[in-house]
Amino acid sequence: MTMRAISIVAVCLLTMPAQADWQYTRFGMTVGEVVAASGGVAKTNTDRSRDGREFESLLVAPYTGNGFTFTSVFRFDRKTKRLITVELELENTSRCSNLEKNLYQSYHEPIETDKGIGVVTVTWHDASKKNIVSLTALPPSFCTVRYDPILVTEPSGGL
């Protein structure tokens, strides 16, 4: 393959949008698309404390996986109203260490571990589903797993 062909392939890969997903959702879906994909299980979230500056947590749904029970929180960009992240809130926070072990078994070595004062965040790169997976824990207060798409940006031509 010539250098020109390699460059063209590289540019195409860098400009393609992320095709990441979590379970029945795909990042970039609308609220209606997430509700439909969930089979009507996802419901309107009325707890505005889950919102952030750049996102609104518009939907929630129960989820059980690998023996853990969660509330799935679907976060949408405030401007575009498109799905940008899914956060799973572990119902029984006393099982957080078991969840962490399970994530290590699934994703192996993390790309980052941040241990603050009481709060631990462990982050993995899930190349197969094109996600960044982050466990954030402050037992017994909370234990969450967040799924974000791996963002692919266009080259800017600079550093």
VEXNUPA-610487 format. One record per residue: residue number from 1; residue in three letters; x, y, z of N, C-alpha, C, CB in turn. Coordinates in steps of 0.2 Angstrom, whole numbers. Glycine has a CB too. Example, Ala and Ser with C-alpha at 12.3 -4.5 7.8 and 13.67 -1.06 7.14 Angstrom:
BEGIN
R:1:ALA:66:-28:39:62:-22:39:66:-16:39:57:-22:45
R:2:SER:64:-11:35:68:-5:36:64:0:39:70:-3:29
// end
This chain:
BEGIN
R:1:MET:4:-6:0:0:0:0:5:6:0:-5:0:6
R:2:THR:3:11:-4:7:17:-5:6:22:1:5:21:-11
R:3:MET:10:26:2:10:31:8:3:35:7:16:35:8
R:4:ARG:2:37:1:-4:41:-1:-11:37:2:-5:43:-8
R:5:ALA:-11:31:0:-17:26:2:-17:26:9:-16:19:-2
R:6:ILE:-12:25:13:-12:24:20:-14:31:23:-5:23:23
R:7:SER:-12:36:20:-15:43:23:-22:44:22:-11:49:19
R:8:ILE:-25:42:16:-32:42:15:-36:38:20:-34:40:7
R:9:VAL:-34:32:21:-37:27:25:-37:30:32:-34:20:25
R:10:ALA:-31:33:34:-31:36:41:-35:42:42:-23:38:42
R:11:VAL:-36:46:37:-41:52:37:-48:49:38:-40:57:31
R:12:CYS:-49:44:34:-56:42:34:-58:39:41:-57:36:29
R:13:LEU:-53:35:44:-55:33:50:-55:38:56:-49:28:52
R:14:LEU:-51:43:55:-52:49:60:-58:53:59:-46:53:59
R:15:THR:-61:53:53:-67:57:53:-74:53:53:-67:61:46
R:16:MET:-73:47:54:-79:43:55:-82:44:62:-78:36:54
R:17:PRO:-89:45:63:-92:46:70:-91:39:73:-99:48:69
R:18:ALA:-91:40:80:-91:34:84:-97:30:84:-90:36:92
R:19:GLN:-96:23:83:-102:19:82:-102:15:89:-101:14:76
R:20:ALA:-102:18:94:-102:15:101:-109:13:103:-99:19:106
R:21:ASP:-110:9:108:-117:7:111:-116:5:118:-120:3:106
R:22:TRP:-122:4:121:-123:1:127:-129:-3:127:-123:6:133
R:23:GLN:-129:-9:127:-135:-14:127:-139:-12:121:-139:-13:134
R:24:TYR:-145:-10:122:-150:-9:117:-150:-2:114:-157:-10:119
R:25:THR:-145:2:116:-144:9:114:-138:10:110:-144:14:120
R:26:ARG:-139:16:106:-133:18:102:-132:25:104:-134:17:94
R:27:PHE:-126:27:105:-125:34:107:-127:39:101:-117:36:108
R:28:GLY:-130:44:102:-133:48:97:-140:47:96:-129:47:90
R:29:MET:-143:42:99:-151:41:99:-154:47:102:-153:35:102
R:30:THR:-161:48:100:-165:53:103:-169:50:109:-171:56:98
R:31:VAL:-172:54:113:-176:51:118:-181:46:116:-180:56:122
R:32:GLY:-185:47:111:-190:42:108:-186:36:106:-193:46:102
R:33:GLU:-181:36:103:-177:30:100:-175:26:106:-171:32:96
R:34:VAL:-173:29:111:-170:25:117:-176:22:120:-167:30:122
R:35:VAL:-182:25:121:-188:22:124:-190:16:120:-194:28:124
R:36:ALA:-190:17:113:-192:12:108:-188:6:109:-193:15:101
R:37:ALA:-181:7:109:-176:2:109:-176:-2:116:-169:5:109
R:38:SER:-179:2:121:-179:-2:128:-186:-6:128:-179:3:133
R:39:GLY:-190:-5:123:-196:-9:123:-201:-5:128:-196:-16:125
R:40:GLY:-200:1:129:-205:5:134:-203:5:141:-212:3:133
R:41:VAL:-197:1:142:-195:1:149:-192:7:152:-190:-5:150
R:42:ALA:-188:11:148:-185:17:150:-191:22:151:-180:20:144
R:43:LYS:-191:26:156:-196:31:158:-193:37:159:-200:28:164
R:44:THR:-197:42:159:-195:49:161:-192:50:168:-201:54:160
R:45:ASN:-186:53:168:-183:54:174:-185:61:177:-175:54:174
R:46:THR:-188:61:183:-190:67:186:-185:70:191:-197:66:190
R:47:ASP:-179:66:193:-174:68:197:-169:72:194:-171:62:201
R:48:ARG:-170:79:195:-165:84:191:-159:84:194:-169:91:191
R:49:SER:-158:81:200:-151:81:203:-146:77:199:-151:78:211
R:50:ARG:-149:73:195:-144:69:191:-142:72:184:-148:62:188
R:51:ASP:-144:79:183:-142:83:178:-135:86:179:-147:88:176
R:52:GLY:-132:88:173:-126:91:174:-126:97:170:-120:87:171
R:53:ARG:-121:101:169:-121:107:166:-122:106:158:-114:111:167
R:54:GLU:-119:101:156:-119:100:148:-124:94:146:-112:98:146
R:55:PHE:-127:91:151:-132:86:150:-138:86:154:-128:79:150
R:56:GLU:-143:82:152:-149:81:155:-150:74:156:-155:85:152
R:57:SER:-152:71:162:-153:64:163:-161:63:162:-151:62:170
R:58:LEU:-163:62:155:-170:62:154:-173:56:155:-170:65:147
R:59:LEU:-170:50:155:-173:44:155:-169:39:160:-173:40:149
R:60:VAL:-173:35:164:-171:30:168:-174:23:167:-171:32:176
R:61:ALA:-170:18:168:-173:11:167:-170:6:172:-173:9:160
R:62:PRO:-173:1:174:-170:-4:178:-166:-8:173:-175:-9:182
R:63:TYR:-160:-11:176:-156:-15:172:-153:-20:177:-150:-11:168
R:64:THR:-152:-27:175:-149:-32:178:-144:-35:174:-154:-37:181
R:65:GLY:-138:-36:176:-132:-39:172:-127:-42:176:-129:-34:167
R:66:ASN:-125:-48:175:-120:-52:178:-122:-52:186:-113:-48:178
R:67:GLY:-128:-53:188:-130:-53:195:-131:-47:198:-125:-58:198
R:68:PHE:-130:-41:195:-130:-35:198:-136:-31:196:-124:-30:197
R:69:THR:-139:-27:200:-145:-23:199:-144:-16:199:-151:-25:204
R:70:PHE:-146:-13:194:-144:-6:193:-150:-1:191:-139:-5:188
R:71:THR:-150:5:192:-154:10:188:-150:13:183:-157:15:193
R:72:SER:-152:12:177:-149:15:171:-151:22:170:-150:11:164
R:73:VAL:-146:27:169:-148:34:169:-145:36:162:-145:38:174
R:74:PHE:-150:38:157:-148:40:150:-147:47:150:-153:37:145
R:75:ARG:-141:49:148:-140:57:148:-139:59:141:-133:58:152
R:76:PHE:-143:65:140:-143:68:133:-140:75:133:-150:68:131
R:77:ASP:-137:76:128:-134:83:127:-139:88:127:-130:83:120
R:78:ARG:-138:93:131:-143:99:132:-145:102:126:-140:104:137
R:79:LYS:-140:103:121:-142:106:115:-145:102:109:-135:109:112
R:80:THR:-142:96:108:-144:92:103:-149:87:105:-138:88:100
R:81:LYS:-150:86:111:-155:81:114:-153:74:112:-162:83:112
R:82:ARG:-147:72:111:-145:66:108:-141:62:114:-140:66:102
R:83:LEU:-142:56:114:-139:52:120:-131:52:119:-141:44:119
R:84:ILE:-128:54:125:-121:55:125:-117:50:130:-119:62:127
R:85:THR:-121:48:135:-118:43:140:-124:39:144:-114:47:145
R:86:VAL:-122:34:146:-126:29:150:-123:28:157:-128:23:147
R:87:GLU:-126:29:162:-123:28:169:-127:23:173:-122:34:173
R:88:LEU:-124:18:175:-127:13:179:-126:14:186:-125:6:177
R:89:GLU:-131:15:190:-131:16:197:-132:9:201:-136:22:200
R:90:LEU:-127:7:204:-128:0:208:-133:1:213:-121:-2:210
R:91:GLU:-138:-3:214:-143:-3:219:-140:-5:226:-149:-7:217
R:92:ASN:-137:-10:226:-134:-13:232:-126:-11:233:-135:-20:233
R:93:THR:-125:-5:235:-118:-2:235:-113:-6:239:-118:5:237
R:94:SER:-116:-11:243:-111:-15:247:-108:-20:243:-115:-19:253
R:95:ARG:-110:-21:237:-107:-26:232:-103:-22:227:-113:-29:228
R:96:CYS:-101:-16:228:-96:-12:224:-90:-16:222:-95:-6:227
R:97:SER:-87:-19:227:-80:-22:226:-81:-28:222:-77:-24:233
R:98:ASN:-87:-32:222:-88:-37:218:-89:-35:211:-94:-41:220
R:99:LEU:-92:-29:210:-93:-26:203:-87:-24:200:-98:-20:204
R:100:GLU:-82:-21:204:-76:-19:202:-72:-25:199:-72:-16:207
R:101:LYS:-72:-31:203:-69:-37:201:-71:-40:194:-69:-43:207
R:102:ASN:-78:-39:194:-81:-41:188:-79:-37:182:-89:-41:189
R:103:LEU:-78:-31:183:-76:-26:177:-69:-28:175:-77:-19:179
R:104:TYR:-65:-29:180:-58:-31:179:-58:-38:175:-54:-32:185
R:105:GLN:-62:-42:176:-62:-49:172:-65:-47:165:-67:-54:176
R:106:SER:-69:-43:165:-72:-41:158:-67:-37:154:-78:-37:159
R:107:TYR:-64:-32:157:-60:-27:153:-53:-27:154:-63:-20:154
R:108:HIS:-50:-31:159:-43:-32:161:-40:-26:163:-40:-35:154
R:109:GLU:-34:-25:161:-30:-19:164:-34:-12:163:-23:-19:162
R:110:PRO:-35:-8:167:-38:-1:166:-32:3:163:-40:2:172
R:111:ILE:-35:8:159:-31:13:156:-29:19:161:-34:16:150
R:112:GLU:-33:19:167:-32:24:172:-35:22:178:-34:31:170
R:113:THR:-32:24:184:-35:23:191:-33:29:194:-32:16:194
R:114:ASP:-39:32:197:-38:38:201:-41:37:208:-41:44:197
R:115:LYS:-37:38:213:-39:37:220:-38:43:223:-34:31:223
R:116:GLY:-44:46:224:-45:53:228:-46:51:235:-50:57:225
R:117:ILE:-48:56:239:-50:55:246:-57:52:246:-50:62:249
R:118:GLY:-56:45:247:-62:41:248:-65:39:241:-67:44:251
R:119:VAL:-64:43:236:-67:41:229:-62:38:225:-70:48:226
R:120:VAL:-64:32:222:-60:29:217:-63:29:210:-58:21:220
R:121:THR:-59:30:205:-62:30:198:-57:25:194:-63:37:195
R:122:VAL:-60:20:191:-56:16:187:-59:16:180:-55:8:190
R:123:THR:-54:17:175:-57:18:168:-54:13:164:-55:25:166
R:124:TRP:-58:10:159:-56:5:154:-57:7:147:-59:-2:156
R:125:HIS:-54:5:143:-55:6:135:-58:-1:133:-48:8:132
R:126:ASP:-64:0:130:-68:-6:127:-67:-5:120:-75:-7:130
R:127:ALA:-62:-7:117:-61:-6:109:-67:-10:105:-54:-9:107
R:128:SER:-69:-16:108:-74:-20:104:-80:-16:103:-75:-26:107
R:129:LYS:-82:-12:108:-89:-9:108:-88:-1:107:-93:-10:114
R:130:LYS:-81:1:107:-79:8:106:-82:12:111:-82:11:99
R:131:ASN:-81:10:118:-83:13:124:-77:15:128:-89:10:127
R:132:ILE:-78:20:132:-74:21:138:-79:19:144:-71:28:139
R:133:VAL:-76:14:148:-80:12:154:-77:14:160:-81:4:154
R:134:SER:-81:17:165:-78:20:171:-82:18:177:-77:28:171
R:135:LEU:-79:15:182:-82:14:188:-80:19:193:-79:7:191
R:136:THR:-85:22:196:-83:27:201:-87:25:208:-86:34:199
R:137:ALA:-83:25:213:-86:22:219:-84:26:225:-83:15:220
R:138:LEU:-88:27:230:-87:30:236:-92:26:241:-89:38:237
R:139:PRO:-90:19:242:-94:15:246:-95:18:253:-91:8:247
R:140:PRO:-100:17:257:-106:14:254:-111:19:251:-110:11:260
R:141:SER:-109:25:250:-113:31:247:-115:29:240:-110:37:247
R:142:PHE:-111:28:235:-113:27:228:-107:22:225:-114:33:225
R:143:CYS:-110:19:220:-106:15:215:-109:15:208:-105:8:218
R:144:THR:-105:18:203:-108:19:197:-103:16:191:-110:26:195
R:145:VAL:-106:14:186:-102:12:180:-105:16:174:-103:4:178
R:146:ARG:-100:20:171:-102:25:166:-99:22:159:-100:32:167
R:147:TYR:-104:23:154:-102:21:147:-102:27:143:-106:15:144
R:148:ASP:-96:29:140:-96:35:136:-93:32:129:-91:40:139
R:149:PRO:-95:35:123:-92:33:117:-85:36:117:-96:36:111
R:150:ILE:-81:32:113:-74:34:112:-75:39:106:-69:28:110
R:151:LEU:-73:45:107:-74:51:102:-69:51:97:-75:57:106
R:152:VAL:-71:51:91:-66:52:85:-66:59:83:-67:46:80
R:153:THR:-61:62:82:-61:69:80:-58:70:73:-58:74:85
R:154:GLU:-59:75:70:-56:76:63:-49:79:65:-60:81:59
R:155:PRO:-44:78:61:-38:81:62:-38:89:61:-32:78:57
R:156:SER:-35:92:65:-35:100:65:-29:102:61:-35:103:72
R:157:GLY:-25:98:59:-19:101:56:-13:104:60:-21:106:51
R:158:GLY:-15:104:67:-10:107:71:-8:102:76:-13:113:75
R:159:LEU:-5:104:82:-2:99:87:-8:97:91:3:102:91
// end
